[in-house]
Amino acid sequence: MPRAARQATAAVEIAGVAITHPDKVLWPDAGVTKLELARYYERLWPVLQRYVAARPLTLRPFPRGITGGSYYLKNAPAQAPAWLPTWTDVPASTGRPVRFVVGGELRTQIWCVQYNAIEVHPWLSRIDAPDLPDWAVVDLDPGERTPFALVVRAAKAVGRELARQGLAGYPKLSGSSGIHVYLPLERVHSFEAVRAWMHALAERLCAAAPETLTLDYDVADRHDLVLIDYAQNARGKNTVAPYSVRPKPGAPVSAPIRWEELDDPDLRPGRWTLRTLPARLEQIGDLFAPALERPQRLPGAATVA
């Protein structure tokens, strides 16, 4: 093998973690490599760290890139390094312990990239109080034939309803086909209380706009409507983190947006990518940052003793 080729494939160390096969292409359409993904997370880490610190992560490795299949992994793999932060949970549904990787360190995120785990999937609660979420999420999930304009309309309806109730919500593109709206919470509600409140919110919105929104989880029956997936608000569930890269063509990012950007005619699911999001962040800052400082209670929702 020529010397130049050997140098191109040599491991690259980031945050003390060796990235092997750094020139491995994970996004064939865009030519994005494993090293480029690692460098993105390294660059974004001062911001991304806020949204994964002390949270259990669900990994989704893509060993052969985004076109080669993937799988979900909750248990930290046996070959994981000894330094990798983990937290063991015993779900009531199974009674079997699960050893989750815990976010919060750059080297943990880089290790995830080395393991070909492209996305960042944190819980809505933290390990010091796993039963008390500090985020609620409105997950607007379109059907296969749903135009994105309808997803935007649904997000606007969510924003109006939250404002009516005096609540602050923070929208972001899912990086796939939908939109997420996050509500920062005081850690005073159980997951059951949050889920019930979000279910009631979804029912009100669907009743007001049946031509746009649905609670039908069957994709075939959903037609071109937008599902309000309130069930994501449950212990152990996870939603893609702000600024996470997604395994979709072009390497799109789950990018926070301003409410007024819902009126931008150029807004689309892949509006910002791994290559364009850093410049946006430098220009406008972290749009989710206020949410970290403004926890709130859900009106009428039960609180823990």
C-alpha positions as CSV (number, residue, x, y, z in Angstrom):
1,M,0.0,0.0,0.0
2,P,1.4,3.5,-0.9
3,R,2.5,5.6,2.0
4,A,-0.1,8.3,1.3
5,A,-2.9,5.7,1.5
6,R,-1.5,4.4,4.8
7,Q,-1.6,7.9,6.2
8,A,-5.2,8.5,5.0
9,T,-6.5,5.4,6.8
10,A,-4.4,5.8,10.0
11,A,-6.4,6.3,13.2
12,V,-7.0,9.9,14.4
13,E,-7.2,10.7,18.1
14,I,-9.9,13.1,19.4
15,A,-10.5,13.7,23.1
16,G,-8.2,10.7,23.8
17,V,-10.3,8.3,21.6
18,A,-8.8,6.7,18.6
19,I,-11.1,7.0,15.5
20,T,-10.2,4.0,13.3
21,H,-10.9,4.1,9.6
22,P,-11.5,7.8,9.8
23,D,-12.1,8.0,6.0
24,K,-14.9,5.5,6.2
25,V,-17.9,7.1,4.3
26,L,-21.1,7.1,6.4
27,W,-23.2,9.2,4.1
28,P,-22.5,8.0,0.5
29,D,-24.6,10.7,-1.2
30,A,-22.6,13.5,0.6
31,G,-19.3,11.8,1.1
32,V,-19.4,12.5,4.8
33,T,-16.8,10.4,6.7
34,K,-16.6,9.1,10.2
35,L,-13.9,11.7,10.9
36,E,-16.0,14.5,9.7
37,L,-18.8,13.4,12.0
38,A,-16.4,13.2,14.9
39,R,-15.1,16.7,14.1
40,Y,-18.6,18.1,14.0
41,Y,-19.5,16.8,17.5
42,E,-16.1,18.0,18.8
43,R,-16.9,21.5,17.4
44,L,-20.5,21.5,18.7
45,W,-19.7,20.0,22.0
46,P,-19.8,23.2,24.2
47,V,-23.5,23.4,23.1
48,L,-24.5,19.8,22.7
49,Q,-23.1,18.8,26.1
50,R,-25.9,20.8,27.8
51,Y,-28.5,18.5,26.3
52,V,-27.0,15.1,27.0
53,A,-25.2,15.6,30.4
54,A,-26.2,13.0,33.0
55,R,-28.8,11.5,30.6
56,P,-28.9,7.8,29.6
57,L,-28.3,7.3,25.9
58,T,-29.8,4.9,23.5
59,L,-27.2,4.1,20.8
60,R,-28.0,3.3,17.1
61,P,-24.9,2.1,15.3
62,F,-24.7,2.1,11.5
63,P,-21.7,-0.3,11.0
64,R,-21.8,0.1,7.2
65,G,-23.0,3.7,6.9
66,I,-26.6,5.0,6.7
67,T,-27.4,2.8,3.7
68,G,-26.2,-0.4,5.3
69,G,-28.7,-1.0,8.1
70,S,-28.7,-0.2,11.8
71,Y,-29.8,-1.5,15.2
72,Y,-30.7,0.1,18.6
73,L,-28.6,-0.6,21.6
74,K,-29.4,0.2,25.2
75,N,-26.9,-2.0,27.0
76,A,-23.3,-0.7,26.8
77,P,-21.4,-3.2,24.7
78,A,-19.1,-5.6,26.5
79,Q,-16.0,-4.2,24.7
80,A,-16.7,-0.7,25.8
81,P,-13.7,1.0,27.6
82,A,-13.6,0.9,31.4
83,W,-13.7,4.7,31.6
84,L,-17.1,4.9,29.7
85,P,-19.7,6.4,32.1
86,T,-22.6,4.1,32.5
87,W,-25.8,3.9,34.7
88,T,-27.7,0.7,35.4
89,D,-31.5,0.8,35.3
90,V,-33.9,-2.1,36.1
91,P,-37.1,-1.5,34.1
92,A,-40.2,-2.6,35.9
93,S,-41.5,-4.1,32.6
94,T,-38.7,-6.7,32.5
95,G,-36.9,-6.7,35.8
96,R,-33.6,-7.1,34.0
97,P,-30.8,-4.6,34.5
98,V,-29.8,-2.4,31.6
99,R,-26.4,-0.6,31.6
100,F,-26.9,2.6,29.7
101,V,-24.1,4.8,28.4
102,V,-24.4,8.2,30.0
103,G,-23.8,11.5,28.1
104,G,-21.8,14.5,29.4
105,E,-18.2,13.9,28.3
106,L,-16.7,14.7,24.9
107,R,-14.8,11.5,24.9
108,T,-18.0,9.6,25.4
109,Q,-19.5,11.3,22.3
110,I,-16.4,10.6,20.3
111,W,-16.5,7.0,21.4
112,C,-20.1,6.7,20.2
113,V,-18.9,8.0,16.8
114,Q,-16.1,5.4,16.8
115,Y,-18.8,2.8,17.5
116,N,-20.6,4.2,14.4
117,A,-23.5,5.5,16.5
118,I,-24.5,8.5,14.4
119,E,-27.4,9.9,16.3
120,V,-27.6,11.2,19.9
121,H,-30.7,9.8,21.7
122,P,-30.9,11.0,25.4
123,W,-33.7,10.4,27.8
124,L,-36.1,13.2,28.9
125,S,-34.9,12.8,32.5
126,R,-31.5,12.5,34.2
127,I,-29.9,9.7,36.1
128,D,-30.2,11.5,39.5
129,A,-34.0,11.6,39.2
130,P,-34.9,9.2,36.3
131,D,-38.7,9.3,37.2
132,L,-38.9,13.1,37.0
133,P,-38.6,14.5,33.4
134,D,-37.1,17.9,32.9
135,W,-38.3,18.0,29.3
136,A,-41.6,17.3,27.7
137,V,-41.8,16.9,23.9
138,V,-44.5,17.4,21.3
139,D,-43.4,15.1,18.5
140,L,-45.1,16.0,15.2
141,D,-44.7,12.9,13.0
142,P,-46.0,13.2,9.5
143,G,-47.4,10.3,7.4
144,E,-45.6,9.1,4.3
145,R,-47.5,11.4,2.0
146,T,-47.8,14.4,4.3
147,P,-46.5,17.6,2.8
148,F,-44.0,19.5,5.1
149,A,-46.3,22.6,4.9
150,L,-48.8,20.6,7.0
151,V,-46.2,19.8,9.6
152,V,-45.4,23.5,9.8
153,R,-49.1,24.3,10.2
154,A,-49.3,21.7,13.0
155,A,-46.3,23.3,14.8
156,K,-47.9,26.7,14.6
157,A,-51.1,25.3,16.2
158,V,-48.9,23.8,19.0
159,G,-47.2,27.1,19.6
160,R,-50.5,29.0,19.8
161,E,-51.9,26.5,22.3
162,L,-48.8,26.6,24.5
163,A,-48.9,30.4,24.5
164,R,-52.5,30.4,25.5
165,Q,-51.6,28.4,28.5
166,G,-48.7,30.6,29.4
167,L,-46.0,28.0,28.5
168,A,-42.8,28.5,26.6
169,G,-42.0,25.9,23.9
170,Y,-38.9,25.6,21.8
171,P,-39.2,24.1,18.3
172,K,-36.6,22.3,16.3
173,L,-36.5,20.4,13.1
174,S,-36.3,16.7,13.8
175,G,-33.8,16.3,11.0
176,S,-36.0,13.7,9.5
177,S,-39.5,14.7,8.4
178,G,-41.1,16.2,11.4
179,I,-40.9,19.0,14.0
180,H,-40.3,18.7,17.8
181,V,-41.4,21.2,20.3
182,Y,-39.7,20.9,23.7
183,L,-41.1,22.2,27.0
184,P,-38.6,22.6,29.8
185,L,-40.0,21.4,33.1
186,E,-39.4,21.7,36.8
187,R,-38.7,18.2,38.1
188,V,-42.0,18.1,40.0
189,H,-44.2,16.0,37.6
190,S,-44.0,12.2,37.1
191,F,-43.8,10.8,33.6
192,E,-47.3,9.6,34.1
193,A,-48.6,13.1,34.8
194,V,-46.6,14.6,31.9
195,R,-47.9,12.0,29.5
196,A,-51.5,12.5,30.6
197,W,-51.2,16.3,30.2
198,M,-49.6,15.9,26.8
199,H,-52.3,13.4,25.8
200,A,-55.0,16.0,26.7
201,L,-53.1,18.6,24.8
202,A,-53.0,16.4,21.7
203,E,-56.7,15.6,22.0
204,R,-57.6,19.4,22.1
205,L,-55.4,20.1,19.1
206,C,-56.8,17.2,17.0
207,A,-60.3,18.2,17.8
208,A,-59.6,21.8,16.7
209,A,-57.8,20.8,13.5
210,P,-58.9,17.4,12.3
211,E,-57.8,18.2,8.8
212,T,-54.2,18.5,10.0
213,L,-53.7,16.5,13.1
214,T,-54.4,12.9,14.2
215,L,-53.8,10.5,17.1
216,D,-53.8,7.5,14.8
217,Y,-50.5,5.7,15.2
218,D,-51.1,3.4,12.2
219,V,-49.1,4.9,9.3
220,A,-51.4,3.3,6.7
221,D,-54.5,4.9,8.3
222,R,-52.8,8.3,8.9
223,H,-53.0,9.3,5.2
224,D,-51.5,12.8,4.9
225,L,-52.1,13.9,8.5
226,V,-49.6,14.7,11.2
227,L,-49.5,12.5,14.3
228,I,-49.0,14.1,17.7
229,D,-46.9,11.4,19.3
230,Y,-47.5,12.2,23.0
231,A,-46.4,8.7,23.9
232,Q,-42.8,9.8,23.7
233,N,-43.2,11.3,27.1
234,A,-42.5,8.1,29.1
235,R,-39.7,6.8,31.3
236,G,-37.0,5.2,29.1
237,K,-38.2,6.8,25.9
238,N,-35.8,9.0,24.0
239,T,-35.9,11.8,21.4
240,V,-33.1,12.9,19.2
241,A,-31.1,15.7,20.8
242,P,-30.8,19.2,19.5
243,Y,-27.9,19.4,17.1
244,S,-27.7,15.6,16.6
245,V,-26.9,14.6,13.0
246,R,-29.5,12.2,11.4
247,P,-28.9,9.2,9.2
248,K,-30.7,10.7,6.3
249,P,-29.3,11.8,2.9
250,G,-27.2,14.9,3.1
251,A,-26.4,14.5,6.8
252,P,-29.2,16.8,8.1
253,V,-29.1,18.1,11.7
254,S,-32.0,18.3,14.2
255,A,-31.7,22.1,14.3
256,P,-33.4,24.4,16.7
257,I,-35.4,27.2,15.0
258,R,-37.2,30.4,16.0
259,W,-41.0,30.3,15.9
260,E,-41.0,32.9,13.2
261,E,-38.9,30.7,11.0
262,L,-41.9,28.5,10.5
263,D,-42.9,31.2,8.0
264,D,-39.7,30.9,6.1
265,P,-40.5,29.5,2.6
266,D,-37.0,27.8,2.5
267,L,-37.7,25.8,5.7
268,R,-37.5,22.1,5.0
269,P,-36.6,19.0,7.0
270,G,-33.0,19.0,5.8
271,R,-32.5,22.8,5.9
272,W,-29.3,22.6,7.9
273,T,-26.7,19.9,7.7
274,L,-23.5,18.7,9.5
275,R,-21.6,21.1,7.2
276,T,-23.9,24.2,7.4
277,L,-25.2,24.1,11.0
278,P,-21.9,25.3,12.7
279,A,-22.1,28.6,10.7
280,R,-25.7,29.1,11.7
281,L,-24.9,28.5,15.4
282,E,-22.0,31.0,15.2
283,Q,-24.4,33.6,13.6
284,I,-27.5,33.2,15.9
285,G,-26.3,31.3,18.9
286,D,-28.0,28.4,20.7
287,L,-31.8,29.0,20.3
288,F,-32.5,26.3,22.9
289,A,-30.3,28.0,25.6
290,P,-33.2,30.0,27.2
291,A,-35.0,26.7,27.9
292,L,-32.2,25.6,30.2
293,E,-32.9,28.6,32.4
294,R,-36.7,28.6,32.4
295,P,-38.2,25.4,33.8
296,Q,-42.0,25.5,34.2
297,R,-44.9,23.6,35.6
298,L,-47.7,22.2,33.4
299,P,-51.0,23.9,34.4
300,G,-53.2,21.5,36.3
301,A,-50.8,18.5,36.1
302,A,-50.2,16.5,39.3
303,T,-47.0,17.1,41.1
304,V,-45.0,14.6,43.3
305,A,-45.2,15.0,47.0
